[in-house]
Amino acid sequence: MIASALTGLLGSGGLWAQTINYEIIKGNAIWRFAVVLLVVLVALAAGRIAQYSVSSIAQRSRQKRGVNVVTLFLTAISKPISVAIFAIGLFVCRAVLVFGQDSINPVIGTYWTKIAQAVAAIALAYAFYRLVDLVEYYLQLWTGKTKTKLDDMLVPVIRKSLRVTIAIIAVLWIADGILDAEIRTILLSAGVGGIAIALAAKDTVANFFGSVTIFADRPFQIDDLVKINGHFGPVEDVGFRSTRVRTLEGHLVTIPNSTVANTTVENVGKRPFIRRTSNITITYGSGHAKAARAVEIIKEILADVPEANTDAEHPPKVHFSDFNDWSLNIYMSYWVKPPDYWLWHQVNERVNFEIMKRFEAEKIEFAFPSQTLYLKSQ
């Protein structure tokens, strides 16, 4: 009666209706299909409940004890556990239905089992994929104890490598070991295609070896201020393919590692100090006395700047250096330590304001480009 009703709904004589009639419906009471639907709904609901419960436990543990192995582990498995429960539900559904010569086609049962196994394998691979966060956490703790920041650069690379490896192994395992796809045959028969792919991926390979060169030579570290290929700013990230630099304008520039390895890298962050060189110009009308006084004033100002007097080998330099076309030139140079780019600007601002203030008090005038014409009367 059930088969007749389904046949009437799907269209009498339809191929699909006949398939359902003779391949699926026969040999199974209607309650079995109701149980299958119920098991699927229960598995989905139980998965969401388990995910929420594990996440809540992890969050409460983190609030009480901080980040530790338990909280990281529970957070990592909270989402994969829902997939695992769904896989268990598929296995239960397989056990409820009857497969055989006089029931559902055994081939369907075989594929059902393989799909359930594939879902279980996805859950396991997903758990390992997220557990990489646990490895990353302890790597960061370890690298935080070292003086060099090179280890900090390696942590994201190791994280990406582990995740890519897990994903590739999972795909091959599911496709070849569970679904019986002829992966080996496909890979062996892809010789010509492999050559084409290799040619197409030459830039990717070049970038990979460029990243190896960066880690071997260590031209810079994370947060170092660098100038690469005309881009100036701190290094934010180094990956397999590219290096990311945040310019002083706020733009994020992605530079291929092959370019970084084959171009000049100016590591501004490694300089021991930042030097400022400037020319202070005063008018010719200042005369000898005021010119000499201007040099003394600048020396006094620089002597009171602590950031410019930290290195005995590089004391501030101030000299009356030139007679320009339109001014008397006073050469000024000093070195700021520590080599902080914005501290350097702050020191320069303090020096500039103090020079202006002292020159105004001494009636010393700054010069600017000008010309004076003398007309000789006949």
C-alpha positions as CSV (number, residue, x, y, z in Angstrom):
1,M,0.0,0.0,0.0
2,I,2.9,2.4,0.8
3,A,4.6,1.6,-2.4
4,S,1.4,2.2,-4.3
5,A,0.9,5.6,-2.6
6,L,4.4,6.7,-3.4
7,T,4.0,5.6,-7.0
8,G,0.8,7.6,-7.3
9,L,2.5,10.7,-5.8
10,L,5.6,10.5,-8.0
11,G,3.8,9.6,-11.2
12,S,2.7,6.2,-12.3
13,G,5.2,4.5,-14.6
14,G,8.0,7.1,-13.6
15,L,11.5,5.7,-13.5
16,W,12.2,7.4,-10.1
17,A,9.0,6.0,-8.6
18,Q,10.0,2.5,-9.8
19,T,13.4,2.9,-8.4
20,I,12.1,4.0,-5.0
21,N,9.6,1.1,-5.2
22,Y,12.0,-1.7,-5.9
23,E,15.3,-0.4,-4.6
24,I,14.5,1.5,-1.4
25,I,10.9,0.9,-0.1
26,K,10.6,-2.9,-0.3
27,G,11.6,-4.9,2.7
28,N,11.5,-1.9,5.1
29,A,8.5,-0.9,7.1
30,I,7.6,2.7,7.2
31,W,8.6,3.0,10.9
32,R,12.2,2.4,9.9
33,F,12.3,5.5,7.7
34,A,10.6,7.4,10.5
35,V,13.4,6.3,12.9
36,V,16.0,7.3,10.3
37,L,14.5,10.8,10.1
38,L,14.3,11.0,13.9
39,V,17.9,9.8,14.3
40,V,19.1,12.5,11.9
41,L,17.2,15.2,13.7
42,V,18.4,14.0,17.1
43,A,22.0,13.8,15.9
44,L,21.9,17.4,14.6
45,A,20.3,18.7,17.8
46,A,22.7,16.7,20.0
47,G,25.7,18.0,18.0
48,R,24.6,21.6,18.5
49,I,24.0,21.0,22.2
50,A,27.4,19.3,22.6
51,Q,29.1,22.1,20.8
52,Y,27.5,24.7,23.0
53,S,28.2,22.8,26.2
54,V,31.8,22.2,25.4
55,S,32.3,25.9,24.4
56,S,30.6,27.0,27.6
57,I,32.8,24.8,29.7
58,A,35.9,26.1,27.9
59,Q,34.8,29.7,28.3
60,R,34.2,29.3,32.1
61,S,37.5,27.5,32.6
62,R,39.3,30.3,30.7
63,Q,37.7,33.0,32.9
64,K,38.6,31.1,36.1
65,R,42.1,29.7,35.3
66,G,43.1,31.6,32.2
67,V,44.4,30.0,29.0
68,N,45.7,26.5,29.5
69,V,45.8,23.1,27.9
70,V,42.2,22.2,28.9
71,T,40.6,25.4,27.6
72,L,42.5,25.2,24.3
73,F,41.6,21.5,23.9
74,L,37.9,22.0,24.6
75,T,37.8,25.0,22.3
76,A,39.4,23.1,19.5
77,I,37.1,20.1,19.7
78,S,33.8,22.0,20.3
79,K,33.0,22.3,16.6
80,P,34.4,18.9,15.4
81,I,32.3,17.1,18.1
82,S,29.1,18.1,16.4
83,V,30.3,16.6,13.1
84,A,31.4,13.4,14.9
85,I,27.9,13.0,16.5
86,F,26.3,13.4,13.1
87,A,28.6,10.7,11.8
88,I,27.4,8.4,14.6
89,G,23.9,9.2,13.6
90,L,24.6,8.0,10.1
91,F,26.0,4.7,11.4
92,V,22.8,4.3,13.5
93,C,20.6,5.0,10.5
94,R,22.5,2.4,8.5
95,A,21.8,-0.2,11.2
96,V,18.1,0.6,11.3
97,L,17.5,0.0,7.6
98,V,17.4,-3.5,6.0
99,F,19.7,-4.1,3.0
100,G,19.7,-7.3,1.0
101,Q,18.4,-9.0,-2.1
102,D,14.8,-8.6,-1.1
103,S,15.3,-5.2,0.5
104,I,17.3,-2.1,-0.3
105,N,20.1,-2.7,-2.8
106,P,23.2,-3.7,-0.8
107,V,25.3,-1.3,-3.0
108,I,23.4,1.6,-1.4
109,G,24.2,0.2,2.1
110,T,27.9,0.0,1.1
111,Y,28.0,3.6,0.0
112,W,26.0,4.7,3.0
113,T,28.7,3.1,5.2
114,K,31.5,4.8,3.3
115,I,29.8,8.2,3.5
116,A,29.4,7.7,7.3
117,Q,33.1,6.8,7.6
118,A,34.0,9.8,5.4
119,V,32.0,12.1,7.8
120,A,33.7,10.6,10.8
121,A,37.1,11.1,9.1
122,I,36.2,14.7,8.4
123,A,35.4,15.2,12.1
124,L,38.7,13.7,13.1
125,A,40.7,15.8,10.6
126,Y,38.8,18.9,11.6
127,A,39.7,18.2,15.3
128,F,43.4,17.9,14.4
129,Y,43.2,21.0,12.2
130,R,41.9,23.1,15.2
131,L,44.3,21.5,17.7
132,V,47.0,23.2,15.8
133,D,46.0,26.3,17.8
134,L,47.2,24.4,20.9
135,V,50.6,23.8,19.2
136,E,50.7,27.5,18.2
137,Y,50.0,28.6,21.8
138,Y,52.9,26.7,23.2
139,L,55.2,27.7,20.4
140,Q,54.4,31.4,21.1
141,L,55.2,30.8,24.8
142,W,58.5,29.3,23.8
143,T,59.4,32.0,21.3
144,G,58.4,34.7,23.9
145,K,61.3,33.6,26.1
146,T,63.9,34.2,23.3
147,K,65.5,37.5,22.5
148,T,65.3,37.2,18.7
149,K,62.0,37.7,16.9
150,L,62.9,35.3,14.2
151,D,61.1,32.6,16.2
152,D,58.0,34.8,16.1
153,M,58.2,34.7,12.3
154,L,58.4,30.9,12.3
155,V,55.2,30.4,14.4
156,P,52.7,31.4,11.7
157,V,54.6,29.5,9.1
158,I,54.6,26.3,11.2
159,R,50.9,26.8,11.9
160,K,50.0,27.1,8.2
161,S,52.3,24.2,7.3
162,L,50.6,21.9,9.9
163,R,47.1,22.9,8.7
164,V,47.9,22.4,5.0
165,T,49.5,19.0,5.8
166,I,46.5,17.9,7.8
167,A,44.1,19.0,5.1
168,I,46.1,17.2,2.3
169,I,46.4,13.9,4.3
170,A,42.7,14.1,5.2
171,V,41.6,14.5,1.5
172,L,43.9,11.7,0.3
173,W,42.8,9.4,3.2
174,I,39.1,10.0,2.6
175,A,39.3,9.8,-1.2
176,D,41.6,6.8,-1.5
177,G,41.2,4.9,1.8
178,I,37.4,5.3,2.3
179,L,35.7,6.2,-1.0
180,D,38.1,4.0,-3.0
181,A,38.9,6.7,-5.5
182,E,41.8,5.7,-7.7
183,I,44.1,8.5,-6.5
184,R,47.3,6.7,-7.3
185,T,46.2,6.0,-10.9
186,I,45.1,9.6,-11.3
187,L,48.4,10.9,-9.9
188,L,50.5,8.5,-12.1
189,S,48.6,9.4,-15.2
190,A,49.0,13.1,-14.7
191,G,52.6,13.2,-15.9
192,V,52.1,15.8,-18.7
193,G,49.6,17.7,-16.6
194,G,52.1,17.7,-13.7
195,I,54.7,19.3,-16.0
196,A,52.2,22.0,-17.0
197,I,51.3,22.6,-13.3
198,A,54.9,22.8,-12.4
199,L,55.5,25.5,-15.0
200,A,52.4,27.4,-13.9
201,A,53.5,27.1,-10.3
202,K,57.1,28.3,-10.8
203,D,56.4,31.6,-9.1
204,T,54.9,29.8,-6.1
205,V,58.0,27.6,-5.9
206,A,60.2,30.7,-6.2
207,N,58.3,32.4,-3.4
208,F,58.7,29.4,-1.2
209,F,62.4,29.3,-1.6
210,G,62.4,33.0,-1.1
211,S,60.8,32.5,2.3
212,V,63.5,29.9,3.1
213,T,66.1,32.5,2.2
214,I,64.5,35.0,4.5
215,F,64.5,32.7,7.4
216,A,68.1,31.6,6.7
217,D,69.6,35.1,6.2
218,R,67.3,36.9,8.6
219,P,67.4,40.3,6.9
220,F,64.7,41.5,9.2
221,Q,62.3,40.4,11.9
222,I,58.6,41.0,12.8
223,D,58.0,44.7,13.6
224,D,61.3,45.9,12.1
225,L,61.1,49.1,10.1
226,V,62.3,48.3,6.6
227,K,62.4,49.7,3.1
228,I,61.8,47.0,0.4
229,N,61.3,47.8,-3.2
230,G,60.3,51.4,-2.4
231,H,57.9,50.5,0.4
232,F,58.7,51.8,3.8
233,G,57.1,50.5,7.1
234,P,57.2,47.8,9.8
235,V,57.0,44.1,8.9
236,E,53.7,42.6,10.0
237,D,53.9,39.0,8.7
238,V,56.1,36.6,6.7
239,G,54.5,33.6,5.1
240,F,55.3,31.0,2.5
241,R,54.3,33.2,-0.4
242,S,54.8,36.8,0.6
243,T,55.9,39.4,3.2
244,R,53.5,42.0,4.4
245,V,54.7,45.5,5.2
246,R,52.5,48.2,6.8
247,T,53.5,51.5,5.3
248,L,53.6,54.7,7.4
249,E,50.5,55.8,5.5
250,G,48.6,52.8,6.9
251,H,48.6,50.7,3.7
252,L,49.2,47.0,3.8
253,V,51.7,46.1,1.1
254,T,52.1,42.4,0.1
255,I,55.5,41.7,-1.5
256,P,56.3,38.3,-3.0
257,N,59.1,36.5,-1.1
258,S,61.0,36.0,-4.4
259,T,61.2,39.8,-4.8
260,V,62.3,40.2,-1.2
261,A,65.1,37.6,-1.7
262,N,66.3,39.2,-4.9
263,T,66.2,42.9,-4.0
264,T,67.9,45.3,-1.6
265,V,66.4,45.2,1.9
266,E,67.1,48.3,4.0
267,N,66.5,47.4,7.6
268,V,66.0,50.8,9.1
269,G,65.0,49.2,12.4
270,K,68.5,47.8,13.0
271,R,70.2,51.2,13.0
272,P,71.8,52.1,16.3
273,F,70.6,55.7,16.1
274,I,68.8,58.2,13.8
275,R,70.8,61.1,12.5
276,R,69.5,64.5,11.7
277,T,71.5,66.9,9.5
278,S,70.3,70.4,9.0
279,N,71.5,73.8,7.7
280,I,70.4,76.8,9.8
281,T,70.7,80.0,7.7
282,I,70.9,83.6,9.1
283,T,71.1,86.9,7.3
284,Y,74.3,88.6,6.3
285,G,73.2,91.6,8.4
286,S,73.7,89.5,11.6
287,G,77.4,90.1,11.4
288,H,80.3,88.3,13.1
289,A,79.1,88.6,16.7
290,K,75.6,87.3,16.1
291,A,76.8,84.5,13.8
292,A,79.2,83.3,16.6
293,R,76.4,83.7,19.1
294,A,74.0,81.7,16.9
295,V,76.5,78.8,16.9
296,E,76.8,79.0,20.7
297,I,73.1,79.0,21.1
298,I,72.6,75.9,19.0
299,K,75.4,74.1,20.9
300,E,73.8,75.0,24.2
301,I,70.4,73.7,23.1
302,L,71.8,70.4,21.9
303,A,73.7,69.9,25.1
304,D,70.4,70.0,27.0
305,V,68.8,67.3,24.8
306,P,69.4,63.9,26.6
307,E,68.5,61.8,23.5
308,A,71.3,63.5,21.5
309,N,74.0,62.9,24.1
310,T,73.8,59.1,24.8
311,D,76.8,58.2,22.6
312,A,80.3,59.6,23.3
313,E,81.4,58.6,19.8
314,H,78.7,60.8,18.2
315,P,78.4,64.1,20.0
316,P,76.3,66.9,18.4
317,K,78.1,68.9,15.7
318,V,77.6,72.6,15.1
319,H,79.8,74.7,12.8
320,F,79.6,78.0,10.8
321,S,80.2,76.2,7.5
322,D,79.5,78.5,4.5
323,F,78.9,81.9,3.0
324,N,75.8,81.2,0.8
325,D,74.6,83.5,-1.9
326,W,71.9,84.9,0.3
327,S,72.8,83.7,3.9
328,L,75.3,82.6,6.4
329,N,75.1,78.9,6.8
330,I,75.4,77.0,10.2
331,Y,75.7,73.3,9.9
332,M,74.0,71.2,12.6
333,S,74.1,67.4,13.1
334,Y,73.1,65.2,16.0
335,W,72.2,61.5,16.6
336,V,69.1,60.5,18.4
337,K,69.0,57.3,20.6
338,P,67.1,55.1,20.9
339,P,66.4,54.8,17.2
340,D,62.6,55.4,17.5
341,Y,61.3,57.1,14.4
342,W,58.6,59.1,16.2
343,L,60.9,59.9,19.1
344,W,63.2,61.4,16.5
345,H,60.5,63.7,15.2
346,Q,59.7,64.8,18.8
347,V,63.3,65.6,19.5
348,N,63.5,67.6,16.2
349,E,60.4,69.5,17.2
350,R,61.8,70.5,20.6
351,V,65.1,71.6,19.1
352,N,63.4,73.7,16.4
353,F,61.2,75.5,18.8
354,E,64.0,76.2,21.2
355,I,66.2,77.6,18.3
356,M,63.4,79.9,17.2
357,K,62.8,81.1,20.8
358,R,66.5,81.8,21.5
359,F,67.1,83.4,18.1
360,E,64.1,85.8,18.7
361,A,65.4,86.7,22.1
362,E,68.9,87.5,20.6
363,K,67.5,89.4,17.6
364,I,69.1,86.9,15.2
365,E,67.1,86.8,11.9
366,F,66.7,83.7,9.8
367,A,67.5,84.1,6.1
368,F,65.4,83.1,3.2
369,P,66.3,83.1,-0.5
370,S,66.4,86.8,-1.7
371,Q,68.2,89.1,-4.1
372,T,69.3,92.7,-3.7
373,L,69.7,94.9,-6.8
374,Y,72.1,97.9,-6.7
375,L,71.5,100.5,-9.4
376,K,74.5,102.7,-10.3
377,S,73.5,106.1,-11.5
378,Q,75.4,107.6,-14.5
